[in-house]
Amino acid sequence: MEPKASVLIAVYNAVRELELVLTGFSRQSFSDFEVVIADDGSGPETQAFVDSFLQRSPFPIKYVRQPDNGFRKSKILNQAILASSAPYLIFADADCIPHPRFVQAHVQHQEDRSVLCGRRVNLSPQMSRSLTTQEIIAGKLDHFPARLIVDAVMGRAGHLEEGLLIENRKLRAWLHRAEPVLFGCNFSLPKSLLVEVNGFNEDFEDYWGEDTELGFRLRSAGADLRWVRHSAVQFHLHHPQRSKTANSCELLERARTANLSVCSNGLRKLSPAEMATASGVPPLSKEVAEFLTVGNSELVDLRRRYAAHPASAHSLWSQSFVESNVNLHQFRADNAYIWQSRGPVTKQTYCRTADYVKKSDRLAVFERLTEDGRFGAQSFSCEGKKISRDLLDSVLEINAICEFLGIDGMDSLRLLDIGAGYGRLAHRIVQAFPGVKEVLCTDAIPESTFLSSFYLKFRGVDAKTPVLPLDKVQQALLSRKGEIDVAVNVHSFSECTLASIRWWLDLIRSAEISRIFIVPNFSKRLVSTEADGTRENFGRILPDYGYREVFKRPKFVNAPELEKQGLYPTWYYGFELRR
């Protein structure tokens, strides 16, 4: 008969520590579990110890080992997952001694598609060295021994509060309202959920990050990460900390921005086609992949033509900045065009924002827009609808523009989008209001002109969204003199120099565009980014061109929580030409 839980313990050459940990598991209040030892290439003494301990162990033990070929914790943990017998998996490390109710806490709080996340008390170096199996059997760590308290007061031990057992679930939840974080030494989940996300990512062959990366994928799969602190308690034996590597940091950052629920190199080895299927986003066709390259002749020509233009004196968007921040195949991913996962942003952030957007959307735009995640857009499913920042920001901006203009829709409107990026807002406006006359798109970045031209054609809205190259925008706007209802600038003036902003304002005024809608990067601050990194207030120069502020409101109205923790709060400004 299979046990109810499998406890997986990763180990490498730490026989004494492993004995202390297994002694802790021999005292558990819940006994229907097995232990799977995942040995990342230890010497023969580790297996000899496990064989010896097995003779007196109150629980079954399985032992899986791989040759010592460097840090390959993810690989051996995947082998341990496959070797486990139970439908529920609990993860611990070989240097973390469990409280007697550790396994019980994980088992009794389990729920479908939930991941339980705990923390640990950090013992002092002295206590870690002197602790014995007899002291663990006697329950020395169970009730805060005086020595542990003294060590904490003296700064030799850490996170003593994590050792407090709190029975009241509501109190535990109130104490830990921050988003849960998955620590590899103390978490549990249904085995089926871990198999669904393809286990641990074996690309991690250096210390640090494999557990956090798994947490990212579990969230993308719709799992609910929940704290089990003050219930599943453990005590960490001190050891020198290893430094994280550049490779681990790069893998982790890639996972954070990719929003994928599976990894390619996990329990199963997935091909690119299988990864595309798993993510629910079709792979790029060969034709598109070959077109979206830095050497494309259209893009090369745009760079040449933009090089000496007065609006191309960039303080931020230099060629090196673009090359390091924008992947042409993944131009809708988290990047300089639109941040999607930077800062304290989680699925809950997106879903809370989506709930606000639905309730505040007086034009019913939200229900008309769709998201498919193409070209790397980070997306989540909230109440059955797939959303992205691209979608949510567009709904709010469309509503705000119409509120500023005093209208109930954009049919028959002609707009100018300055700093159009890859064409996000233009695409969404046409998707929501097919009767719009035109959304003219222009940008001082050659890659943006190249991408928006491609993307708007890809989306089938290019007939309504002419893309104006920078060296032709003046002629195009003056030919439509007095015909454009509003100029829109979302975030890009905040990344321009004051001189560049003046160039655009000159052109807007010459084209007799009577209204300007601006969304700054820096909350309420209408400031530029100068070449030396300083900021200049460009709000003060708008009156020089005859524009006065007539509209101003926050992105989130009457929602103080979202103003602090929503999806990138900012403000909306509207300016009107004095008559």
N, C-alpha and C positions, 0 to 999 in steps of 0.2 A: 504493500500500500504506500502510495507516494506521500511525502510529508506535506504540510500546508505551506511551508516556507523553506527556501534555500538561502543560506547566508554565504555570500561570496566574499572571500578575503584574499586580497592581493598581497604577496610577500616576496621579499628578495633578501636572502642572507640575514635573517633577523630571528634566530631560533629563540633567544631569551624573550624577546618581545612577543613573538608568536605564542609562546607558552603562557605568558601572562594573559594574552587576549583569549586564548582557548579556555583558560581557567575561568575567565569571566563568563564565557558562554556556557560553561558547565553549571553555572548557578542560575540560569534563567528561570523565571516564573512560568514561562510558556515553553513547553518541551517538544512540540511537534515540528521540529525543523531538522535540516541537515546542514552541514558546513561543507563548502567546496573551496579547497585551498588552490589558489591560482599562483603558481610559482614561476616568476619571470627569470628563471635560469640560476637559482641558488645552487650552492655546492651540495654534495651528497649528505651533509649533516642535517639539512632541512628535511629531506625525505625520511631519513633515519628517525628524526624526532617525531614526525607525523605518524610513522608506523608504530612507534613506541606509544605515543599518546592515544592512538586508536584503540589500544588494548584496554584502556581504562575510561574511554570517552563515553559519556551518557548519550551522545548523539552520533548519528552516522557521519562519516567523513569521506569525501572524495578528494582525490589529489590529482591535479593536472599540472604538467610542467612543460616548459619549452627550453631549448638551449639558450645559454647566455650569449645574446647577440646585441647587447646594449639595452636601453630602456624601451621595452615593448609591452608596457602594462596593458594597453588597449587590446593587443592581440591575445594575450593570455586570458584576459577577462572575457573576451569573446569565446574562447575555448571553454572557460568555466560556465558561461551561460549555456552553451550547448550540452555540457555535462550535467547540468542541474536537473533535478527531478520534479521540483515543485512548481506550481503555477504562479507563485509570488516570490519575488527576489528581493533580498535585503543586502545592501553593499556596506562593507566595513573594510578598514585597513588593518594591517598586522601590527600597527602601533597604537590602536585605539581600543581601550578596555571597556566593554559594555557594562552598564548598570544592569542589575538583575532583571529589570523590567524592559530592557531594550527591545528584545524581539517581540514581546507582548504588545508594546506600544505601536510598533510598525504594523503588526498583524491586525490589531483591533481597530486601527484608524484607516485601513485600506479601503479604497473605493475604486470603481471602474474609471479608468483613464485618469487617475490621480497619481501624482508622484509626491511622496512624502519626503521632506527635506529637513534634516536635523543639523545641529552644530556639535561642538565639543568643548570640554574644559581642557585647557592646556596645563599640564603638570610642569613643575619646575624641573630643571636639570638634575638637582640633587635628589628629589623624590623619585624621578624617573629611574635613576640609577639604583636606588636602594630598595625599591618596591619588590616584594616577594610574592610568590604564588600563595603562601600561607596567609599573608595579609589580605589578599584578594578573597580567598575562601572565607576568612573571618569577617569580611564586609567592611574593611577599612575605608574604602572609598564611598560607601553607600550614603554616609550622613555627614559629609564635610568634616573630616578630621582637623584637629587644631593646626596641625602642620600645614595643611593645604590652605587654610585661612591665613596663616601667618605668611606663607609664600605669596599669596595674592596681595596682601597688604604691602609687602616689601617689593612687589613688582616682579617676583620671580615666576609666578604662575599667572595665567590669564583666563579671562572669560569665566570666572568662577560662577557667575550668575547662570551660566548654561547648565550647571549641575542641579539647579532647583527643580524638583518635581512639582508640577502644578496640575491638580486634577481637573480644575474648572476649564473646560474647553473655550468658553467665551472669554475668560481672562487671558488665556494663552493667545487667543486671536487678537485681543486688544493690545497686548504687550508687543506683538510683532505684526504690525500693520504694513511693514515694508514688503515689497515683492520678494517672494522666496527665491533663494539661490541654491542651486544644486551643488553640494560638496560630495566628492567621491567617497569620502570616509563614512558617510551617514545618510543614506537615502534608500528608498524602496519603491517598487512599482510592480504591476502585473508583468509577468514574463512576456505575454502576448504583445503588450505595448512596446517593450524594448525590442522585440523581434520586428515589429512594424517599422521602427525607425532605423533598423539594421544595426543595432548594437553600438558598440564603441567604434570610433573612427581610427583605424589602424594607421592612418597617415601620421598620427602623433607618435613620433619615435624619440621625443625628448620630454623632459620633465615639464609638467604644468599644462593645464588647459583642457585636457581630454574630457573632464567631467563637466566643465562649463559649456563646452561645445555640444555635448550630449543634451544639456539643458535647453540650449537654443533650439535644437531639432525637436525635442519633445514638445516645446511650446508651439513650434510651427505645425506640429501634428495635432494640435488642439488639446494637448494634455493639460491638466490643472495642477500646477505646482503649488503645494501647500506645506506650510511649516508643521513640523512635529517636535519643535523645540520644547523643552521643559517636560517632555514625555519620553522621547527616545534619547536618553542621556548616555554619553560616553566620555572617557578620559584619555587624552592624548599624551603619549610618552614623548618627552622632548628628544629632538635630534637636530643636528645642523640643517638649516634650510638650503635647498639647492636653488640656483638661479634659473628663472625661466629663459628660454632661448628665443632668438628671433624667428626661428621656424615655427615654434608653437604659437607665438604672438600672431604671425601671419595667418596660420591656419584658423586661429580663433577669430580674427577679424574677418576673414573670408566667410566663416560660418555665420557670424553675427549679421552680416549684410546680405547673405544669400537667401535667407528665409526658406531653407530647404528642410524637409522633415526626415530625409534619409541622407546617408553618406554613401559614397561609391565603394569605399574600401572598409567594409564592416563585416558583419556575420556572413553576408553574401558579397560577392564581387560583381558590381553592377557596371554594365556598359553605358556609354553616353546616351544611347537610345533608351535604355532601361531607366536611367536617371531622369531623363526628360519625361518619361511616362509616369514615374513616381511623383514628380513635382507637379504633374498635371498641366505642364506648359510645353507645347510642341517645340522641338529643337529648330534652330534656324535652318532654313533651306540652304543648299549649297550656293545658290544664286545670291541670297541676302548676305550670307557670311562672306562671300568674296567681294560684295559691293561695299560693305561696312568695314573698310580698312583704311589705315592712316595714309596709305599710298594711293588712294583713289584719286584719279586725275581731277575730278570735280573739286575735291577738298583741297588738293594741292593748289589749284587755280584760285580758289577763294582765299587761301592764306596769302598768296602773292598779292592779290588785289586789295586785301584789307590792311596790309602791313604798314602803309604810310598814312592811313586815314586818321584824321584828328580824333575820332571817337574810339580808336583802337590803342590809345596810349594807356595800357592796362596797369592797374596797381595790384590786382589780384589774379586776373585770368590771363597770366602769361602763357606762352606756349608750353613751357615745362610744367606749369600747374595743370593745364588741360590734359597733357599726356599722362600725368601721374594720378589724375582724379576722374577721368572719364574713359571707360572701356566702351568702345563703339559697339561691340556686340551686346553689351549690358548697360546701355545708356539710361535705362529707367531704374537701375539699381540705386541703392543708397550711394550718393555721390554729391559732387558740388552743385548739380542742378537742383536736387531736392533731397534734403536729409530725410531719412526714414527710420533709422534705428540708433542714431547717436544720442547720447545722454540717457537719462532714465526712462527709456521708452520700451514698453512691452505690449503684448497682445491686448492686455487690459486697457492700456492707454488708447489703443486704436478703437476698441469696442466702446469705451466710455465716450470717446469723441464721436463715434458713429451714432450713438444713441442721441447725443446732443444735436448732431447734424440733421437726423431724421425729424426731431421735434421742432427744430427752428427753420426748417426748409419750407418757406411759404410758397415757393414756386414749384414744388414737387419735382425738383431736379434729381434728387437722390435716387428715386425709383426709376429714373430714365437712364441713368449711367450704369455701366457695367465695367468689370475689371477682369482681365484674363491673365495678368501676371507676365505678359510677354516682355522681352528685353530686360528681364531681371527685376521688375517691380516687386517690392516687398508687399505681400498681400496676406490678409487674414480673413477667415470666415467668422462673421459676427451675426448671430441670429439668422443663419442660413444665407447671408449675402456676402459675397467676396468683396473686400474693400482694400483700398490702398491710400496712402497720403495723397497721391495724384488725384484720386477720386474725391476724397473728403475735402481737401483744400479747394478743389474746383467748385464743388457745390457751394461752399461758404462764400467764395469770391464772386461767383455768379449772382448769388443772392445779394451780396453787399453792393455790387455794381448797380444792380437794378434798384436797390433801395436808394442809392446815391442819385441815380437818374430819375427816380420817381416813377418807375414803370413796372409792369408786371410780367415782363418777358423780353427776349432779345430778338424776336422776329422783326425783320425790316431794319435792324440796327447795323451800323458799320463801325467796327472797332479797329484800333491799332494796338497791337501787343508789342511793346518795346522790351527787348530782353526775353524773347519768346522761348529760349532754351530749345528743347526738342519738340516744342509745339503742343505742350500739355494742355494749356488753357484753351487754345484754339480748337483742338480736337474735342474737348469736353463741351464747349459752347455749341458747336455744330451738332454734336450728339444729342444735346438737350433741346436745342432750338434749330431744327433744320431750316426754318424760314429766315434765319439771319442772313443779311445781305453779304457781308464780308467780315472776316477777321484777318486783317493784314498782319503778317508776322515778320519781325525784323530783329536783328541782333548784331552786336559788334564782334562776336566770336565766330570765326569761320566754321568751326565744328558745329556750332548751334545752327547756323544757316543750313549746313549740309544735312544735319540730323533732322531738323524740322521739315525740310523739303522731302526727305525720305519718309519720315514717320507719318506725315499728314497724307501723303499719297498711299502709304501702306494701309492707313485707316479708311481710305476712300473718301476723304473730306477735302481733298486738295482743290476742288473746283470752288469752294467757298473760303479757302484759306491761302491766298497768294503769299508766297515767301519772298520778301524783298531783300536782295543782297544789299549790304551796307553802302556800296558805291552806286547803287541805283535807287536808294530809298528816297532821297531828296526829290528826284524827278517824279517818282511815283506818287509821293504825297502832294506835291504841288499841283499835279494833274488832277488830284481829287480835292482841291482847295475848298474848304467849307463844307465838305460832304461827310467827313468822319465825325461820328457822334461823341466818341470818347477815346482818349489814349490811356492805355493801361500799362502800369509798370509794377510787376510783382517781384520784389526782392532784388532786382538787378541794379537799381540806382544806388543801393546800399553798398554795392561792390564796385562802383565806378568812382573815378576822381571827380572833383567838382567841375573841372574843365570839361570832362566828357558830358556831365549832366547839363552843363550850360549849352553844349552843342545840340543836345537833344531838345532842350527847351526852346532854343532858337528855331529849330525845325518845326516843333509842334505849333509854336506861335505863328510862324510863316504859313503853315498849312491851315490856319484858322480853326484849329481844334479847340472848342470852347471848354471842354472839361477833361480833367486828368484824374485818374484813380491810381493811388500809390499804396503799395504794401511794403513797409520797410523790413529789414532783417532784425533790427534791434529794438523790438517792442515799440515804444512810443517815439523813438528817436529817428528823425529824418536826417541821417548823417551819411556822408560819403566815406570811401576808403582811399586815402591818399597814398602815394608811392612810398612815403616814409612810415606808413602804418597809422598815421594820425587820422582823426575824423573831423570833418567839416559839416556844419549844419547847412544842408541844402534847402531846408524849409524856408530859410530866411531870404533865399534868392527868388523864390517863385513870384512874390509881388513885383519884382523887377520886370517880369514878363507879363504882368497884368492879371495874375491868378491869385485868388483869395481862397482861403480854406472855408468850405461850407459844410463839410461832412467829416466826422471823426468818431470812430467807435472801436471797441475791442473786437477781436476775432470771436471771442466767446462772451456773449452778452448775459449778464446776470448769472454767471457760472463761475464763482470765485475759485472753486476747486480745479476747474479746467484751466483757468488763468494761471494756476500754479503748476498743474500736472497734466494738462491736456496735450494734444499733439502740436507742439511748437507754437505757443501763443504769440500773437503779435497784434497790431492795430491796423485799421483801414482808414485811409484818408481820401477825401474828395476835394478837388480844387476847381473853381469855376472862373472863367474869364470875365473880368469886369466889363460892363457895357457902358 
